[in-house]
Amino acid sequence: MKLFRSIVVVSLFLLPLTAILEGLLPPLYQTADEIAGILKEHELGNVLSAGEPILEIRKIENGYLVITNKHQVEATIIYEPASRPGPARFKIQFQSPEPVNSKEGQ
């Protein structure tokens, strides 16, 4: 009976802990979430022309560089403070687009 009680007590302690850890995203899934957020963001259509195909999305220091056939634009990821455990919440801020050739060498 003591063993059963110990198992129940440990289970009750670990159950909330597993729920907390389950909400955290590994880096692969966090970056996938950020890239999906960039592509879903309506502001991207205001920054870049609809006639420009996206050729590349490259990780940079503060976010991502979205490269089209004519322009490139930095998408800065701004993380929101976490009030509880779970996937990182963030906002995306687009910088002014620049011609593709102006940032060669990055």
A tleap script that builds the chain and sets N, CA, C and O, in Angstrom:
source leaprc.protein.ff14SB
mol = sequence {
  NMET LYS LEU PHE ARG SER ILE VAL VAL VAL
  SER LEU PHE LEU LEU PRO LEU THR ALA ILE
  LEU GLU GLY LEU LEU PRO PRO LEU TYR GLN
  THR ALA ASP GLU ILE ALA GLY ILE LEU LYS
  GLU HIE GLU LEU GLY ASN VAL LEU SER ALA
  GLY GLU PRO ILE LEU GLU ILE ARG LYS ILE
  GLU ASN GLY TYR LEU VAL ILE THR ASN LYS
  HIE GLN VAL GLU ALA THR ILE ILE TYR GLU
  PRO ALA SER ARG PRO GLY PRO ALA ARG PHE
  LYS ILE GLN PHE GLN SER PRO GLU PRO VAL
  ASN SER LYS GLU GLY CGLN
}
set mol.1.N position { 0.815 -1.195 0.000 }
set mol.1.CA position { 0.000 0.000 0.000 }
set mol.1.C position { 0.863 1.265 0.000 }
set mol.1.O position { 0.515 2.263 -0.631 }
set mol.2.N position { 2.005 1.211 0.723 }
set mol.2.CA position { 2.905 2.361 0.740 }
set mol.2.C position { 3.471 2.628 -0.651 }
set mol.2.O position { 3.607 3.780 -1.061 }
set mol.3.N position { 3.797 1.566 -1.369 }
set mol.3.CA position { 4.335 1.711 -2.715 }
set mol.3.C position { 3.300 2.378 -3.624 }
set mol.3.O position { 3.640 3.267 -4.404 }
set mol.4.N position { 2.059 1.958 -3.525 }
set mol.4.CA position { 0.997 2.550 -4.341 }
set mol.4.C position { 0.840 4.035 -4.025 }
set mol.4.O position { 0.716 4.857 -4.932 }
set mol.5.N position { 0.847 4.371 -2.747 }
set mol.5.CA position { 0.732 5.770 -2.328 }
set mol.5.C position { 1.897 6.599 -2.860 }
set mol.5.O position { 1.709 7.733 -3.301 }
set mol.6.N position { 3.092 6.034 -2.816 }
set mol.6.CA position { 4.286 6.737 -3.317 }
set mol.6.C position { 4.175 6.974 -4.814 }
set mol.6.O position { 4.511 8.051 -5.307 }
set mol.7.N position { 3.704 5.967 -5.533 }
set mol.7.CA position { 3.540 6.112 -6.983 }
set mol.7.C position { 2.521 7.197 -7.292 }
set mol.7.O position { 2.739 7.998 -8.201 }
set mol.8.N position { 1.422 7.245 -6.565 }
set mol.8.CA position { 0.388 8.253 -6.788 }
set mol.8.C position { 0.932 9.648 -6.498 }
set mol.8.O position { 0.680 10.581 -7.260 }
set mol.9.N position { 1.669 9.796 -5.411 }
set mol.9.CA position { 2.225 11.102 -5.046 }
set mol.9.C position { 3.218 11.571 -6.113 }
set mol.9.O position { 3.170 12.726 -6.535 }
set mol.10.N position { 4.107 10.693 -6.547 }
set mol.10.CA position { 5.087 11.048 -7.572 }
set mol.10.C position { 4.371 11.381 -8.881 }
set mol.10.O position { 4.746 12.341 -9.554 }
set mol.11.N position { 3.366 10.621 -9.250 }
set mol.11.CA position { 2.613 10.873 -10.479 }
set mol.11.C position { 1.923 12.233 -10.428 }
set mol.11.O position { 1.920 12.971 -11.414 }
set mol.12.N position { 1.348 12.556 -9.296 }
set mol.12.CA position { 0.668 13.845 -9.162 }
set mol.12.C position { 1.655 15.003 -9.257 }
set mol.12.O position { 1.297 16.090 -9.710 }
set mol.13.N position { 2.888 14.777 -8.834 }
set mol.13.CA position { 3.920 15.803 -8.938 }
set mol.13.C position { 4.427 15.936 -10.373 }
set mol.13.O position { 4.622 17.050 -10.861 }
set mol.14.N position { 4.640 14.818 -11.045 }
set mol.14.CA position { 5.235 14.836 -12.375 }
set mol.14.C position { 4.261 15.204 -13.484 }
set mol.14.O position { 4.679 15.739 -14.511 }
set mol.15.N position { 2.992 14.936 -13.305 }
set mol.15.CA position { 2.006 15.218 -14.341 }
set mol.15.C position { 1.986 16.689 -14.767 }
set mol.15.O position { 2.039 16.972 -15.964 }
set mol.16.N position { 1.913 17.634 -13.822 }
set mol.16.CA position { 1.956 19.042 -14.264 }
set mol.16.C position { 3.291 19.405 -14.915 }
set mol.16.O position { 3.328 20.227 -15.831 }
set mol.17.N position { 4.367 18.809 -14.457 }
set mol.17.CA position { 5.681 19.090 -15.024 }
set mol.17.C position { 5.754 18.648 -16.486 }
set mol.17.O position { 6.319 19.361 -17.316 }
set mol.18.N position { 5.199 17.498 -16.806 }
set mol.18.CA position { 5.218 17.037 -18.197 }
set mol.18.C position { 4.350 17.933 -19.080 }
set mol.18.O position { 4.675 18.155 -20.246 }
set mol.19.N position { 3.266 18.440 -18.540 }
set mol.19.CA position { 2.413 19.348 -19.313 }
set mol.19.C position { 3.152 20.646 -19.624 }
set mol.19.O position { 2.996 21.206 -20.709 }
set mol.20.N position { 3.954 21.126 -18.677 }
set mol.20.CA position { 4.737 22.345 -18.889 }
set mol.20.C position { 5.785 22.102 -19.962 }
set mol.20.O position { 5.927 22.903 -20.887 }
set mol.21.N position { 6.516 21.009 -19.847 }
set mol.21.CA position { 7.587 20.722 -20.794 }
set mol.21.C position { 7.055 20.432 -22.190 }
set mol.21.O position { 7.740 20.693 -23.178 }
set mol.22.N position { 5.867 19.906 -22.280 }
set mol.22.CA position { 5.271 19.594 -23.570 }
set mol.22.C position { 4.993 20.856 -24.374 }
set mol.22.O position { 4.989 20.815 -25.605 }
set mol.23.N position { 4.760 21.974 -23.698 }
set mol.23.CA position { 4.460 23.227 -24.376 }
set mol.23.C position { 5.675 23.907 -24.968 }
set mol.23.O position { 5.522 24.771 -25.831 }
set mol.24.N position { 6.882 23.551 -24.536 }
set mol.24.CA position { 8.090 24.162 -25.070 }
set mol.24.C position { 8.407 23.576 -26.426 }
set mol.24.O position { 8.307 22.365 -26.622 }
set mol.25.N position { 8.791 24.426 -27.364 }
set mol.25.CA position { 9.118 23.950 -28.699 }
set mol.25.C position { 10.628 23.793 -28.851 }
set mol.25.O position { 11.380 24.691 -28.472 }
set mol.26.N position { 11.079 22.676 -29.394 }
set mol.26.CA position { 12.502 22.551 -29.729 }
set mol.26.C position { 12.857 23.566 -30.806 }
set mol.26.O position { 11.969 24.034 -31.519 }
set mol.27.N position { 14.140 23.920 -30.945 }
set mol.27.CA position { 14.534 24.947 -31.913 }
set mol.27.C position { 14.025 24.704 -33.336 }
set mol.27.O position { 13.631 25.658 -34.008 }
set mol.28.N position { 14.022 23.475 -33.807 }
set mol.28.CA position { 13.545 23.195 -35.157 }
set mol.28.C position { 12.100 23.662 -35.329 }
set mol.28.O position { 11.769 24.315 -36.319 }
set mol.29.N position { 11.254 23.332 -34.377 }
set mol.29.CA position { 9.837 23.685 -34.476 }
set mol.29.C position { 9.590 25.157 -34.187 }
set mol.29.O position { 8.650 25.745 -34.722 }
set mol.30.N position { 10.436 25.764 -33.336 }
set mol.30.CA position { 10.297 27.197 -33.069 }
set mol.30.C position { 10.616 27.993 -34.323 }
set mol.30.O position { 9.891 28.929 -34.659 }
set mol.31.N position { 11.704 27.633 -35.030 }
set mol.31.CA position { 12.042 28.357 -36.257 }
set mol.31.C position { 10.990 28.109 -37.341 }
set mol.31.O position { 10.669 29.019 -38.105 }
set mol.32.N position { 10.459 26.907 -37.416 }
set mol.32.CA position { 9.392 26.620 -38.388 }
set mol.32.C position { 8.166 27.481 -38.084 }
set mol.32.O position { 7.509 27.979 -38.999 }
set mol.33.N position { 7.864 27.653 -36.808 }
set mol.33.CA position { 6.732 28.493 -36.395 }
set mol.33.C position { 6.980 29.955 -36.783 }
set mol.33.O position { 6.068 30.644 -37.238 }
set mol.34.N position { 8.215 30.418 -36.599 }
set mol.34.CA position { 8.551 31.799 -36.953 }
set mol.34.C position { 8.466 32.019 -38.464 }
set mol.34.O position { 7.919 33.028 -38.909 }
set mol.35.N position { 9.000 31.087 -39.254 }
set mol.35.CA position { 8.946 31.225 -40.708 }
set mol.35.C position { 7.500 31.186 -41.196 }
set mol.35.O position { 7.119 31.959 -42.075 }
set mol.36.N position { 6.702 30.294 -40.633 }
set mol.36.CA position { 5.277 30.242 -40.998 }
set mol.36.C position { 4.592 31.565 -40.644 }
set mol.36.O position { 3.735 32.048 -41.384 }
set mol.37.N position { 4.977 32.139 -39.513 }
set mol.37.CA position { 4.415 33.427 -39.109 }
set mol.37.C position { 4.756 34.531 -40.097 }
set mol.37.O position { 3.918 35.379 -40.408 }
set mol.38.N position { 5.990 34.518 -40.589 }
set mol.38.CA position { 6.402 35.513 -41.586 }
set mol.38.C position { 5.563 35.367 -42.846 }
set mol.38.O position { 5.078 36.359 -43.389 }
set mol.39.N position { 5.392 34.145 -43.310 }
set mol.39.CA position { 4.659 33.913 -44.551 }
set mol.39.C position { 3.166 34.211 -44.414 }
set mol.39.O position { 2.520 34.585 -45.392 }
set mol.40.N position { 2.618 34.050 -43.222 }
set mol.40.CA position { 1.194 34.313 -43.000 }
set mol.40.C position { 0.916 35.789 -42.723 }
set mol.40.O position { -0.224 36.240 -42.838 }
set mol.41.N position { 1.946 36.535 -42.363 }
set mol.41.CA position { 1.781 37.937 -41.972 }
set mol.41.C position { 1.333 38.773 -43.174 }
set mol.41.O position { 2.008 38.805 -44.204 }
set mol.42.N position { 0.193 39.447 -43.033 }
set mol.42.CA position { -0.351 40.264 -44.123 }
set mol.42.C position { 0.558 41.442 -44.452 }
set mol.42.O position { 0.562 41.924 -45.584 }
set mol.43.N position { 1.316 41.902 -43.484 }
set mol.43.CA position { 2.222 43.032 -43.693 }
set mol.43.C position { 3.276 42.721 -44.758 }
set mol.43.O position { 3.772 43.636 -45.416 }
set mol.44.N position { 3.622 41.451 -44.934 }
set mol.44.CA position { 4.602 41.069 -45.954 }
set mol.44.C position { 4.123 41.511 -47.342 }
set mol.44.O position { 4.925 41.954 -48.163 }
set mol.45.N position { 2.834 41.392 -47.599 }
set mol.45.CA position { 2.268 41.826 -48.874 }
set mol.45.C position { 2.289 43.328 -49.054 }
set mol.45.O position { 2.254 43.815 -50.184 }
set mol.46.N position { 2.346 44.072 -47.959 }
set mol.46.CA position { 2.457 45.530 -48.040 }
set mol.46.C position { 3.897 45.967 -48.264 }
set mol.46.O position { 4.147 47.036 -48.820 }
set mol.47.N position { 4.834 45.147 -47.836 }
set mol.47.CA position { 6.256 45.475 -47.933 }
set mol.47.C position { 6.830 45.046 -49.276 }
set mol.47.O position { 7.650 45.755 -49.860 }
set mol.48.N position { 6.402 43.893 -49.763 }
set mol.48.CA position { 6.898 43.362 -51.029 }
set mol.48.C position { 5.761 43.276 -52.042 }
set mol.48.O position { 4.597 43.129 -51.671 }
set mol.49.N position { 6.104 43.368 -53.311 }
set mol.49.CA position { 5.114 43.263 -54.383 }
set mol.49.C position { 4.646 41.813 -54.513 }
set mol.49.O position { 5.432 40.883 -54.334 }
set mol.50.N position { 3.376 41.630 -54.822 }
set mol.50.CA position { 2.826 40.283 -55.009 }
set mol.50.C position { 3.445 39.585 -56.214 }
set mol.50.O position { 3.361 38.363 -56.329 }
set mol.51.N position { 4.061 40.342 -57.107 }
set mol.51.CA position { 4.679 39.771 -58.296 }
set mol.51.C position { 6.105 39.287 -58.076 }
set mol.51.O position { 6.759 38.842 -59.019 }
set mol.52.N position { 6.598 39.369 -56.833 }
set mol.52.CA position { 7.965 38.948 -56.521 }
set mol.52.C position { 7.938 37.589 -55.831 }
set mol.52.O position { 7.447 37.492 -54.707 }
set mol.53.N position { 8.446 36.547 -56.462 }
set mol.53.CA position { 8.480 35.242 -55.786 }
set mol.53.C position { 9.558 35.225 -54.691 }
set mol.53.O position { 10.631 35.807 -54.852 }
set mol.54.N position { 9.257 34.561 -53.599 }
set mol.54.CA position { 10.241 34.401 -52.529 }
set mol.54.C position { 11.221 33.315 -52.962 }
set mol.54.O position { 10.828 32.182 -53.243 }
set mol.55.N position { 12.497 33.676 -53.012 }
set mol.55.CA position { 13.534 32.745 -53.424 }
set mol.55.C position { 14.226 32.090 -52.234 }
set mol.55.O position { 14.692 30.954 -52.324 }
set mol.56.N position { 14.290 32.818 -51.117 }
set mol.56.CA position { 15.040 32.306 -49.965 }
set mol.56.C position { 14.589 33.017 -48.702 }
set mol.56.O position { 14.230 34.195 -48.723 }
set mol.57.N position { 14.617 32.285 -47.611 }
set mol.57.CA position { 14.427 32.871 -46.282 }
set mol.57.C position { 15.628 32.419 -45.471 }
set mol.57.O position { 15.815 31.226 -45.230 }
set mol.58.N position { 16.437 33.378 -45.052 }
set mol.58.CA position { 17.699 33.092 -44.373 }
set mol.58.C position { 17.662 33.602 -42.937 }
set mol.58.O position { 17.232 34.728 -42.686 }
set mol.59.N position { 18.112 32.773 -41.994 }
set mol.59.CA position { 18.182 33.170 -40.582 }
set mol.59.C position { 19.304 34.186 -40.413 }
set mol.59.O position { 20.427 33.968 -40.869 }
set mol.60.N position { 18.988 35.305 -39.749 }
set mol.60.CA position { 19.984 36.315 -39.414 }
set mol.60.C position { 19.906 36.582 -37.914 }
set mol.60.O position { 19.110 35.958 -37.212 }
set mol.61.N position { 20.720 37.497 -37.428 }
set mol.61.CA position { 20.852 37.700 -35.978 }
set mol.61.C position { 19.532 37.963 -35.252 }
set mol.61.O position { 19.256 37.323 -34.237 }
set mol.62.N position { 18.719 38.881 -35.746 }
set mol.62.CA position { 17.493 39.264 -35.038 }
set mol.62.C position { 16.217 38.742 -35.672 }
set mol.62.O position { 15.120 39.162 -35.304 }
set mol.63.N position { 16.355 37.827 -36.625 }
set mol.63.CA position { 15.167 37.319 -37.295 }
set mol.63.C position { 15.522 36.602 -38.576 }
set mol.63.O position { 16.304 35.652 -38.580 }
set mol.64.N position { 14.929 37.075 -39.678 }
set mol.64.CA position { 15.105 36.407 -40.964 }
set mol.64.C position { 15.238 37.434 -42.071 }
set mol.64.O position { 14.729 38.550 -41.963 }
set mol.65.N position { 15.925 37.052 -43.132 }
set mol.65.CA position { 16.038 37.859 -44.331 }
set mol.65.C position { 15.214 37.163 -45.404 }
set mol.65.O position { 15.503 36.028 -45.782 }
set mol.66.N position { 14.183 37.851 -45.894 }
set mol.66.CA position { 13.317 37.317 -46.943 }
set mol.66.C position { 13.825 37.885 -48.257 }
set mol.66.O position { 13.858 39.102 -48.440 }
set mol.67.N position { 14.224 37.001 -49.179 }
set mol.67.CA position { 14.831 37.421 -50.430 }
set mol.67.C position { 13.912 37.029 -51.593 }
set mol.67.O position { 13.502 35.876 -51.728 }
set mol.68.N position { 13.608 38.022 -52.419 }
set mol.68.CA position { 12.827 37.780 -53.633 }
set mol.68.C position { 13.741 37.998 -54.837 }
set mol.68.O position { 14.948 38.186 -54.680 }
set mol.69.N position { 13.174 37.972 -56.020 }
set mol.69.CA position { 13.992 38.198 -57.208 }
set mol.69.C position { 14.403 39.660 -57.355 }
set mol.69.O position { 15.330 39.957 -58.108 }
set mol.70.N position { 13.736 40.584 -56.654 }
set mol.70.CA position { 14.037 42.008 -56.785 }
set mol.70.C position { 14.474 42.677 -55.485 }
set mol.70.O position { 15.281 43.607 -55.502 }
set mol.71.N position { 13.947 42.208 -54.369 }
set mol.71.CA position { 14.199 42.865 -53.086 }
set mol.71.C position { 14.539 41.848 -51.999 }
set mol.71.O position { 14.363 40.639 -52.148 }
set mol.72.N position { 15.030 42.403 -50.916 }
set mol.72.CA position { 15.166 41.624 -49.692 }
set mol.72.C position { 14.704 42.504 -48.538 }
set mol.72.O position { 14.900 43.719 -48.540 }
set mol.73.N position { 14.098 41.872 -47.573 }
set mol.73.CA position { 13.568 42.604 -46.434 }
set mol.73.C position { 13.865 41.808 -45.171 }
set mol.73.O position { 13.732 40.584 -45.140 }
set mol.74.N position { 14.268 42.526 -44.135 }
set mol.74.CA position { 14.510 41.889 -42.847 }
set mol.74.C position { 13.194 41.786 -42.087 }
set mol.74.O position { 12.436 42.750 -41.988 }
set mol.75.N position { 12.945 40.609 -41.559 }
set mol.75.CA position { 11.788 40.371 -40.693 }
set mol.75.C position { 12.345 40.157 -39.285 }
set mol.75.O position { 12.887 39.097 -38.972 }
set mol.76.N position { 12.204 41.170 -38.453 }
set mol.76.CA position { 12.720 41.103 -37.088 }
set mol.76.C position { 11.721 40.366 -36.212 }
set mol.76.O position { 10.529 40.674 -36.224 }
set mol.77.N position { 12.209 39.390 -35.451 }
set mol.77.CA position { 11.355 38.644 -34.519 }
set mol.77.C position { 11.479 39.301 -33.153 }
set mol.77.O position { 12.577 39.411 -32.607 }
set mol.78.N position { 10.358 39.733 -32.608 }
set mol.78.CA position { 10.327 40.370 -31.290 }
set mol.78.C position { 9.567 39.443 -30.350 }
set mol.78.O position { 8.352 39.283 -30.461 }
set mol.79.N position { 10.298 38.840 -29.430 }
set mol.79.CA position { 9.692 37.884 -28.499 }
set mol.79.C position { 8.947 38.623 -27.405 }
set mol.79.O position { 9.438 39.606 -26.851 }
set mol.80.N position { 7.755 38.134 -27.104 }
set mol.80.CA position { 6.940 38.705 -26.033 }
set mol.80.C position { 7.312 38.033 -24.719 }
set mol.80.O position { 7.662 36.853 -24.703 }
set mol.81.N position { 7.237 38.780 -23.612 }
set mol.81.CA position { 7.531 38.157 -22.319 }
set mol.81.C position { 6.576 36.995 -22.063 }
set mol.81.O position { 5.380 37.083 -22.345 }
set mol.82.N position { 7.115 35.920 -21.531 }
set mol.82.CA position { 6.303 34.726 -21.267 }
set mol.82.C position { 5.677 34.820 -19.886 }
set mol.82.O position { 6.384 34.911 -18.883 }
set mol.83.N position { 4.361 34.799 -19.834 }
set mol.83.CA position { 3.665 34.822 -18.548 }
set mol.83.C position { 3.452 33.407 -18.016 }
set mol.83.O position { 3.140 33.209 -16.842 }
set mol.84.N position { 3.628 32.421 -18.912 }
set mol.84.CA position { 3.484 31.018 -18.511 }
set mol.84.C position { 4.292 30.159 -19.490 }
set mol.84.O position { 4.639 30.615 -20.579 }
set mol.85.N position { 4.580 28.947 -19.108 }
set mol.85.CA position { 5.345 28.067 -20.003 }
set mol.85.C position { 4.568 27.767 -21.281 }
set mol.85.O position { 3.337 27.779 -21.298 }
set mol.86.N position { 5.304 27.502 -22.333 }
set mol.86.CA position { 4.689 27.159 -23.607 }
set mol.86.C position { 5.538 27.666 -24.748 }
set mol.86.O position { 6.632 28.187 -24.529 }
set mol.87.N position { 5.042 27.517 -25.972 }
set mol.87.CA position { 5.786 28.008 -27.134 }
set mol.87.C position { 6.036 29.515 -27.009 }
set mol.87.O position { 5.200 30.247 -26.479 }
set mol.88.N position { 7.175 29.962 -27.494 }
set mol.88.CA position { 7.510 31.384 -27.434 }
set mol.88.C position { 6.541 32.181 -28.301 }
set mol.88.O position { 6.305 31.844 -29.462 }
set mol.89.N position { 5.996 33.223 -27.730 }
set mol.89.CA position { 5.101 34.113 -28.475 }
set mol.89.C position { 5.954 35.246 -29.021 }
set mol.89.O position { 6.891 35.702 -28.366 }
set mol.90.N position { 5.626 35.695 -30.222 }
set mol.90.CA position { 6.447 36.715 -30.855 }
set mol.90.C position { 5.621 37.566 -31.811 }
set mol.90.O position { 4.522 37.197 -32.223 }
set mol.91.N position { 6.191 38.712 -32.144 }
set mol.91.CA position { 5.637 39.592 -33.166 }
set mol.91.C position { 6.693 39.724 -34.250 }
set mol.91.O position { 7.880 39.509 -34.005 }
set mol.92.N position { 6.254 40.076 -35.440 }
set mol.92.CA position { 7.161 40.232 -36.569 }
set mol.92.C position { 7.107 41.683 -37.030 }
set mol.92.O position { 6.032 42.241 -37.248 }
set mol.93.N position { 8.277 42.279 -37.173 }
set mol.93.CA position { 8.368 43.650 -37.664 }
set mol.93.C position { 9.230 43.642 -38.927 }
set mol.93.O position { 10.386 43.220 -38.900 }
set mol.94.N position { 8.655 44.111 -40.021 }
set mol.94.CA position { 9.371 44.150 -41.287 }
set mol.94.C position { 10.081 45.495 -41.434 }
set mol.94.O position { 9.513 46.547 -41.142 }
set mol.95.N position { 11.321 45.440 -41.890 }
set mol.95.CA position { 12.084 46.648 -42.189 }
set mol.95.C position { 11.772 47.065 -43.625 }
set mol.95.O position { 11.043 46.364 -44.326 }
set mol.96.N position { 12.306 48.172 -44.057 }
set mol.96.CA position { 12.093 48.631 -45.432 }
set mol.96.C position { 12.815 47.703 -46.408 }
set mol.96.O position { 13.961 47.324 -46.166 }
set mol.97.N position { 12.160 47.338 -47.498 }
set mol.97.CA position { 12.820 46.472 -48.479 }
set mol.97.C position { 13.967 47.205 -49.173 }
set mol.97.O position { 13.931 48.422 -49.357 }
set mol.98.N position { 14.965 46.443 -49.544 }
set mol.98.CA position { 16.115 46.986 -50.262 }
set mol.98.C position { 16.328 46.167 -51.529 }
set mol.98.O position { 15.991 44.984 -51.567 }
set mol.99.N position { 16.887 46.793 -52.576 }
set mol.99.CA position { 17.197 46.021 -53.777 }
set mol.99.C position { 18.125 44.847 -53.432 }
set mol.99.O position { 18.969 44.970 -52.544 }
set mol.100.N position { 17.977 43.745 -54.108 }
set mol.100.CA position { 18.735 42.525 -53.809 }
set mol.100.C position { 20.231 42.765 -53.777 }
set mol.100.O position { 20.910 42.218 -52.909 }
set mol.101.N position { 20.773 43.564 -54.691 }
set mol.101.CA position { 22.216 43.756 -54.787 }
set mol.101.C position { 22.800 44.626 -53.688 }
set mol.101.O position { 24.022 44.657 -53.541 }
set mol.102.N position { 21.988 45.340 -52.905 }
set mol.102.CA position { 22.525 46.287 -51.925 }
set mol.102.C position { 23.109 45.621 -50.703 }
set mol.102.O position { 23.868 46.263 -49.978 }
set mol.103.N position { 22.790 44.338 -50.430 }
set mol.103.CA position { 23.297 43.666 -49.229 }
set mol.103.C position { 24.135 42.466 -49.579 }
set mol.103.O position { 24.205 41.520 -48.794 }
set mol.104.N position { 24.766 42.469 -50.716 }
set mol.104.CA position { 25.608 41.335 -51.093 }
set mol.104.C position { 26.712 41.180 -50.066 }
set mol.104.O position { 27.229 42.157 -49.524 }
set mol.105.N position { 27.056 39.941 -49.817 }
set mol.105.CA position { 28.115 39.675 -48.853 }
set mol.105.C position { 27.597 39.258 -47.511 }
set mol.105.O position { 28.389 38.934 -46.627 }
set mol.106.N position { 26.278 39.253 -47.316 }
set mol.106.CA position { 25.744 38.800 -46.026 }
set mol.106.C position { 25.676 37.312 -45.964 }
set mol.106.O position { 25.251 36.755 -44.951 }
savepdb mol mol.pdb
quit
